[in-house]
């Protein structure tokens, strides 16, 4: 019985246990209809951990004791069940693989097999989906994975916080200590309104935050993502401009079961190749976009699609905008803009009238905002909402070729192409 109430010696569980001693409320989940104290939360975490321990094979338990890699899926919407599942997996010494409940079965099966999950913890609302995923994985002879529903395994009673102890055989490694110091990221103001500042920054799953605007952003230039954070080594591939290369003790260790991809993503000095392009001026950085999607090479210039999208979205009649490069024999690529309009989706207001948006009219609007070589020369107006992924980002990789097919975009009936005056030399 003793082993069921021992928590890992980490800052996370130490802090949770301290709060449990004060009888504070930890979670209120209106959708689930519960409000739980820290003691109740930890009791539920320990109960789910015990259920996991009971169903895992001896081989997996030995791997956990030897601190080997073990992955467990969590299939639940954000809420109390998700919180309990995540903490229970961490408490057993495994790594969590969160999966959205909107995933198709085949796609979820890919994540299950790619990470070699030993079990899937499911919320009450996603139990059937979890069973479908497990059955599909088994039917494809990929592997066998247990599914465990969280709700039926929650205890009726609650342990006393005094019965819970922290293990004495795990210590915080010095190189990770800075991960648990959050003071530099707190953004609550000290005035009576306790307003929360929104901080602009740049980071990724593989290496966390790299650039961050300071709490007082007055000195930060417009559009900048700030300075690079302490403890992060950053360089740009071409000096003051180029691909962002990052090296840090807080980086990810590897891509799961893909040694070739892990090796390929580092340069010869051990810097991670982000695939993002940035420029630097003094201590400040600006993100120009993804090298594969957001950098347009036209007429000898490297153009950031994000800069153009920002100016398009500043126009009061444009609702959404996507800028991509389309193949062109003369310039290499042309700047192509796909936009949706507000209101009736086909015209925009000009004084008391409404007019059709044309490529010539759009360029006139942007003349004071963008350099000539950055202005769009190709325009398509889209009716409806631009296609987005689950993260809310416009899917350029799919939408670009669909809206501006190559070859053929030049003669597409819905695509407008700017024609330069005949008395001007070839220029964009």
C-alpha positions as semicolon CSV with decimal commas, in nm:
position;residue;x (nm);y (nm);z (nm)
1;X;0,000;0,000;0,000
2;X;0,290;0,231;0,072
3;X;0,399;0,247;-0,293
4;X;0,060;0,377;-0,404
5;X;0,099;0,702;-0,211
6;X;0,456;0,795;-0,304
7;X;0,482;1,081;-0,550
8;X;0,785;1,156;-0,771
9;X;1,039;1,400;-0,633
10;X;0,986;1,678;-0,888
11;X;0,903;2,048;-0,844
12;X;0,558;1,982;-0,994
13;X;0,445;1,720;-0,743
14;X;0,621;1,891;-0,452
15;X;0,423;2,206;-0,521
16;X;0,095;2,017;-0,564
17;X;0,149;1,845;-0,230
18;X;0,223;2,177;-0,057
19;X;-0,103;2,320;-0,190
20;X;-0,288;2,006;-0,075
21;X;-0,187;2,079;0,283
22;X;-0,371;2,413;0,264
23;X;-0,706;2,275;0,147
24;X;-0,721;2,488;-0,166
25;X;-0,942;2,433;-0,470
26;X;-0,732;2,307;-0,761
27;X;-0,967;2,249;-1,056
28;X;-1,316;2,358;-1,152
29;X;-1,447;2,189;-1,464
30;X;-1,794;2,320;-1,552
31;X;-1,837;2,080;-1,845
32;X;-1,754;1,780;-1,627
33;X;-1,951;1,925;-1,334
34;X;-1,680;1,899;-1,070
35;X;-1,468;2,118;-0,848
36;X;-1,174;1,940;-0,686
37;X;-0,925;2,032;-0,416
38;X;-0,554;1,956;-0,451
39;X;-0,596;1,659;-0,216
40;X;-0,880;1,518;-0,428
41;X;-0,680;1,577;-0,746
42;X;-0,376;1,392;-0,612
43;X;-0,598;1,109;-0,484
44;X;-0,743;1,065;-0,832
45;X;-0,397;1,083;-0,990
46;X;-0,268;0,809;-0,759
47;X;-0,574;0,593;-0,831
48;X;-0,525;0,613;-1,208
49;X;-0,154;0,550;-1,166
50;X;-0,236;0,232;-0,972
51;X;-0,472;0,115;-1,248
52;X;-0,199;0,175;-1,504
53;X;0,053;-0,021;-1,299
54;X;-0,190;-0,313;-1,274
55;X;-0,245;-0,346;-1,651
56;X;0,109;-0,285;-1,775
57;X;0,325;-0,587;-1,844
58;X;0,624;-0,677;-1,628
59;X;0,850;-0,586;-1,918
60;X;0,709;-0,232;-1,929
61;X;0,728;-0,195;-1,550
62;X;1,095;-0,297;-1,559
63;X;1,158;-0,037;-1,829
64;X;0,993;0,226;-1,611
65;X;1,205;0,130;-1,309
66;X;1,516;0,153;-1,526
67;X;1,405;0,496;-1,655
68;X;1,371;0,373;-2,013
69;X;1,137;0,535;-2,264
70;X;0,769;0,443;-2,220
71;X;0,486;0,633;-2,390
72;X;0,120;0,644;-2,290
73;X;-0,157;0,812;-2,490
74;X;-0,415;1,050;-2,345
75;X;-0,735;1,081;-2,548
76;X;-0,946;1,344;-2,376
77;X;-1,072;1,700;-2,423
78;X;-0,922;1,968;-2,201
79;X;-1,071;1,936;-1,854
80;X;-1,049;1,743;-1,529
81;X;-1,013;1,395;-1,681
82;X;-0,732;1,521;-1,905
83;X;-0,554;1,677;-1,606
84;X;-0,575;1,357;-1,401
85;X;-0,456;1,142;-1,691
86;X;-0,157;1,363;-1,771
87;X;-0,042;1,376;-1,408
88;X;-0,095;1,001;-1,361
89;X;0,125;0,919;-1,660
90;X;0,396;1,154;-1,536
91;X;0,366;1,005;-1,185
92;X;0,430;0,655;-1,316
93;X;0,746;0,772;-1,491
94;X;0,620;0,754;-1,850
95;X;0,583;1,024;-2,115
96;X;0,242;1,143;-2,232
97;X;0,125;1,158;-2,591
98;X;-0,182;1,389;-2,592
99;X;-0,420;1,319;-2,881
100;X;-0,714;1,534;-2,983
101;X;-1,056;1,367;-2,974
102;X;-1,123;1,495;-3,329
103;X;-0,856;1,272;-3,483
104;X;-0,971;1,019;-3,744
105;X;-0,905;0,661;-3,631
106;X;-0,636;0,596;-3,894
107;X;-0,446;0,914;-3,804
108;X;-0,467;0,840;-3,431
109;X;-0,338;0,488;-3,500
110;X;-0,032;0,641;-3,664
111;X;0,054;0,833;-3,346
112;X;-0,009;0,525;-3,132
113;X;0,226;0,308;-3,336
114;X;0,485;0,580;-3,402
115;X;0,533;0,639;-3,029
116;X;0,482;0,269;-2,941
117;X;0,220;0,353;-2,678
118;X;0,166;0,090;-2,411
119;X;-0,179;0,220;-2,313
120;X;-0,436;0,488;-2,394
121;X;-0,621;0,673;-2,117
122;X;-0,960;0,792;-2,241
123;X;-1,219;1,038;-2,115
124;X;-1,579;0,922;-2,078
125;X;-1,671;1,107;-2,398
126;X;-1,393;0,942;-2,599
127;X;-1,408;0,584;-2,467
128;X;-1,563;0,449;-2,788
129;X;-1,304;0,629;-3,000
130;X;-1,025;0,482;-2,787
131;X;-1,163;0,132;-2,836
132;X;-1,192;0,189;-3,213
133;X;-0,829;0,302;-3,227
134;X;-0,714;0,001;-3,025
135;X;-0,913;-0,239;-3,247
136;X;-0,781;-0,079;-3,565
137;X;-0,420;-0,100;-3,447
138;X;-0,468;-0,466;-3,359
139;X;-0,647;-0,546;-3,687
140;X;-0,354;-0,406;-3,884
141;X;-0,118;-0,634;-3,690
142;X;0,073;-0,326;-3,574
143;X;0,073;-0,381;-3,197
144;X;-0,154;-0,435;-2,897
145;X;-0,246;-0,135;-2,683
146;X;-0,464;-0,126;-2,370
147;X;-0,741;0,134;-2,338
148;X;-0,841;0,254;-1,992
149;X;-1,137;0,480;-1,919
150;X;-1,054;0,744;-1,659
151;X;-1,395;0,811;-1,502
152;X;-1,487;0,457;-1,381
153;X;-1,149;0,426;-1,210
154;X;-1,170;0,743;-1,003
155;X;-1,198;0,662;-0,629
156;X;-1,509;0,735;-0,425
157;X;-1,312;0,844;-0,121
158;X;-1,016;1,078;-0,080
159;X;-0,677;1,018;0,078
160;X;-0,549;1,256;0,341
161;X;-0,268;1,477;0,220
162;X;-0,062;1,363;0,520
163;X;-0,064;1,010;0,373
164;X;0,111;1,129;0,059
165;X;0,489;1,156;0,050
166;X;0,754;1,259;-0,201
167;X;1,005;0,998;-0,318
168;X;1,363;1,059;-0,202
169;X;1,539;0,891;-0,495
170;X;1,479;1,149;-0,768
171;X;1,651;1,484;-0,792
172;X;1,625;1,784;-1,019
173;X;1,918;1,790;-1,260
174;X;2,107;2,122;-1,249
175;X;2,087;2,175;-1,626
176;X;1,705;2,164;-1,604
177;X;1,668;2,390;-1,303
178;X;1,596;2,700;-1,510
179;X;1,293;2,528;-1,663
180;X;1,114;2,556;-1,330
181;X;1,193;2,922;-1,266
182;X;0,889;3,106;-1,400
183;X;0,953;3,456;-1,267
184;X;1,079;3,588;-1,601
185;X;0,756;3,486;-1,775
186;X;0,503;3,636;-1,531
187;X;0,312;3,918;-1,696
188;X;0,066;4,035;-1,429
189;X;0,087;4,408;-1,372
190;X;0,116;4,548;-1,021
191;X;-0,168;4,797;-1,054
192;X;-0,511;4,753;-0,903
193;X;-0,668;4,620;-1,224
194;X;-0,424;4,327;-1,244
195;X;-0,428;4,351;-1,623
196;X;-0,249;4,076;-1,810
197;X;-0,002;4,174;-2,081
198;X;0,015;3,971;-2,400
199;X;0,378;3,898;-2,479
200;X;0,492;3,841;-2,835
201;X;0,757;3,574;-2,871
202;X;0,893;3,290;-3,081
203;X;0,953;2,926;-2,995
204;X;0,874;2,572;-3,099
205;X;0,801;2,231;-2,953
206;X;1,161;2,121;-3,002
207;X;1,330;2,407;-2,819
208;X;1,070;2,610;-2,622
209;X;1,093;2,991;-2,620
210;X;1,383;3,161;-2,801
211;X;1,280;3,524;-2,851
212;X;1,051;3,726;-2,625
213;X;0,937;4,088;-2,608
214;X;1,013;4,246;-2,270
215;X;0,738;4,317;-2,016
216;X;0,774;4,686;-2,097
217;X;0,766;4,680;-2,478
218;X;0,815;5,054;-2,532
219;X;1,164;5,015;-2,676
220;X;1,078;4,717;-2,897
221;X;1,065;4,804;-3,269
222;X;0,738;4,742;-3,453
223;X;0,694;4,382;-3,566
224;X;0,990;4,249;-3,368
225;X;0,962;3,932;-3,161
226;X;1,211;4,080;-2,914
227;X;1,553;3,970;-2,797
228;X;1,677;3,617;-2,745
229;X;1,631;3,478;-2,395
230;X;1,917;3,400;-2,153
231;X;2,064;3,051;-2,181
232;X;1,977;3,021;-2,551
233;X;2,244;3,025;-2,822
234;X;2,110;3,167;-3,148
235;X;2,267;3,236;-3,485
236;X;2,132;3,321;-3,830
237;X;2,268;3,121;-4,120
238;X;2,376;3,427;-4,321
239;X;2,487;3,667;-4,048
240;X;2,212;3,922;-3,981
241;X;1,956;3,733;-4,189
242;X;1,881;3,370;-4,265
243;X;1,757;3,050;-4,106
244;X;1,722;3,059;-3,727
245;X;1,965;2,809;-3,570
246;X;1,918;2,727;-3,201
247;X;2,125;2,546;-2,939
248;X;2,017;2,505;-2,576
249;X;2,026;2,260;-2,285
250;X;1,645;2,277;-2,285
251;X;1,599;2,133;-2,634
252;X;1,424;1,812;-2,726
253;X;1,639;1,501;-2,723
254;X;1,533;1,340;-3,053
255;X;1,257;1,251;-3,292
256;X;1,087;0,932;-3,180
257;X;1,248;0,625;-3,333
258;X;1,389;0,826;-3,625
259;X;1,766;0,859;-3,591
260;X;1,814;0,980;-3,949
261;X;1,575;1,273;-3,906
262;X;1,736;1,363;-3,573
263;X;2,085;1,376;-3,724
264;X;1,968;1,574;-4,028
265;X;1,807;1,850;-3,824
266;X;2,135;1,963;-3,661
267;X;2,422;2,152;-3,823
268;X;2,790;2,067;-3,773
269;X;2,805;2,275;-3,452
270;X;2,501;2,111;-3,294
271;X;2,254;2,392;-3,372
272;X;1,894;2,293;-3,449
273;X;1,779;2,394;-3,797
274;X;1,437;2,553;-3,738
275;X;1,339;2,607;-4,101
276;X;1,229;2,961;-4,007
277;X;1,385;3,272;-4,160
278;X;1,457;3,580;-3,950
279;X;1,653;3,903;-3,964
280;X;1,838;4,084;-3,687
281;X;1,898;4,453;-3,622
282;X;2,107;4,513;-3,312
283;X;1,965;4,297;-3,032
284;X;1,620;4,261;-3,191
285;X;1,485;3,989;-3,422
286;X;1,205;3,974;-3,680
287;X;1,054;3,647;-3,805
288;X;1,011;3,653;-4,183
289;X;0,841;3,313;-4,209
290;X;0,899;2,950;-4,301
291;X;1,173;2,897;-4,557
292;X;0,958;2,643;-4,741
293;X;0,635;2,848;-4,747
294;X;0,676;3,214;-4,652
295;X;0,989;3,325;-4,839
296;X;0,925;3,432;-5,197
297;X;1,222;3,467;-5,432
298;X;1,124;3,718;-5,698
299;X;1,346;3,918;-5,930
300;X;1,653;3,866;-5,711
301;X;1,472;3,966;-5,389
302;X;1,387;3,750;-5,087
303;X;1,041;3,863;-4,982
304;X;0,860;3,777;-4,659
305;X;0,501;3,672;-4,725
306;X;0,420;3,757;-4,363
307;X;0,509;4,125;-4,418
308;X;0,266;4,144;-4,710
309;X;-0,008;3,954;-4,526
310;X;0,022;4,197;-4,234
311;X;-0,037;4,497;-4,463
312;X;-0,324;4,327;-4,644
313;X;-0,497;4,254;-4,314
314;X;-0,460;4,620;-4,213
315;X;-0,701;4,715;-4,494
316;X;-1,051;4,754;-4,344
317;X;-1,230;4,555;-4,615
318;X;-1,005;4,247;-4,610
319;X;-1,103;3,969;-4,370
320;X;-0,836;3,704;-4,439
321;X;-0,521;3,697;-4,649
322;X;-0,272;3,439;-4,768
323;X;0,038;3,527;-4,971
324;X;0,242;3,270;-5,163
325;X;0,494;3,261;-5,444
326;X;0,381;3,128;-5,782
327;X;0,621;3,009;-6,051
328;X;0,709;3,264;-6,318
329;X;0,957;3,237;-6,608
330;X;1,063;3,603;-6,595
331;X;1,099;3,665;-6,221
332;X;1,135;3,316;-6,077
333;X;0,828;3,372;-5,861
334;X;0,550;3,627;-5,844
335;X;0,380;3,751;-5,528
336;X;0,027;3,606;-5,526
337;X;-0,241;3,711;-5,277
338;X;-0,555;3,518;-5,188
339;X;-0,801;3,731;-4,988
340;X;-1,151;3,716;-4,847
341;X;-1,355;4,034;-4,809
342;X;-1,576;4,149;-4,528
343;X;-1,952;4,204;-4,562
344;X;-2,084;4,074;-4,896
345;X;-1,762;3,890;-4,988
346;X;-1,740;4,035;-5,341
347;X;-1,701;4,413;-5,318
348;X;-1,548;4,668;-5,083
349;X;-1,670;5,015;-4,977
350;X;-1,516;5,323;-5,140
351;X;-1,688;5,633;-5,003
352;X;-2,062;5,591;-5,056
353;X;-2,012;5,333;-5,331
354;X;-1,914;4,969;-5,342
355;X;-1,660;4,851;-5,596
356;X;-1,510;4,527;-5,713
357;X;-1,160;4,471;-5,579
358;X;-0,902;4,458;-5,858
359;X;-0,530;4,392;-5,858
360;X;-0,469;4,750;-5,976
361;X;-0,683;4,893;-5,697
362;X;-0,515;4,676;-5,436
363;X;-0,168;4,785;-5,548
364;X;-0,272;5,150;-5,522
365;X;-0,387;5,087;-5,164
366;X;-0,056;4,923;-5,075
367;X;0,171;5,172;-5,250
368;X;0,237;5,372;-4,933
369;X;0,283;5,057;-4,722
370;X;0,506;4,828;-4,927
371;X;0,809;4,861;-5,151
372;X;0,729;4,807;-5,518
373;X;0,896;4,467;-5,540
374;X;0,684;4,341;-5,248
375;X;0,345;4,434;-5,390
376;X;0,123;4,152;-5,517
377;X;0,106;4,105;-5,893
378;X;-0,143;3,818;-5,874
379;X;-0,479;3,832;-5,692
380;X;-0,763;3,593;-5,628
381;X;-1,071;3,675;-5,421
382;X;-1,210;3,379;-5,229
383;X;-1,570;3,355;-5,112
384;X;-1,602;3,196;-4,768
385;X;-1,339;3,111;-4,508
386;X;-0,985;3,004;-4,592
387;X;-0,905;2,641;-4,512
388;X;-0,724;2,604;-4,179
389;X;-0,566;2,322;-3,983
390;X;-0,641;2,226;-3,624
391;X;-0,398;2,492;-3,499
392;X;-0,599;2,764;-3,675
393;X;-0,330;2,837;-3,934
394;X;-0,412;2,875;-4,301
395;X;-0,296;2,563;-4,486
396;X;-0,067;2,727;-4,743
397;X;0,087;2,401;-4,858
398;X;-0,256;2,273;-4,966
399;X;-0,439;2,596;-5,048
400;X;-0,162;2,762;-5,253
401;X;-0,143;2,502;-5,534
402;X;-0,522;2,468;-5,532
403;X;-0,593;2,841;-5,569
404;X;-0,298;2,917;-5,799
405;X;-0,242;2,598;-6,002
406;X;0,089;2,572;-6,181
407;X;0,097;2,559;-6,473
408;X;-0,222;2,745;-6,554
409;X;-0,265;3,016;-6,290
410;X;-0,200;3,288;-6,553
411;X;-0,517;3,199;-6,747
412;X;-0,740;3,091;-6,456
413;X;-1,076;3,278;-6,482
414;X;-1,075;3,374;-6,112
415;X;-0,715;3,494;-6,100
416;X;-0,624;3,858;-6,174
417;X;-0,273;3,927;-6,306
418;X;-0,117;4,273;-6,296
419;X;0,016;4,395;-6,629
420;X;0,299;4,645;-6,615
421;X;0,266;4,955;-6,834
422;X;0,423;4,903;-7,174
423;X;0,654;5,203;-7,137
424;X;0,820;5,065;-6,823
425;X;1,109;4,826;-6,809
426;X;1,049;4,479;-6,668
427;X;1,006;4,523;-6,296
428;X;0,765;4,425;-6,021
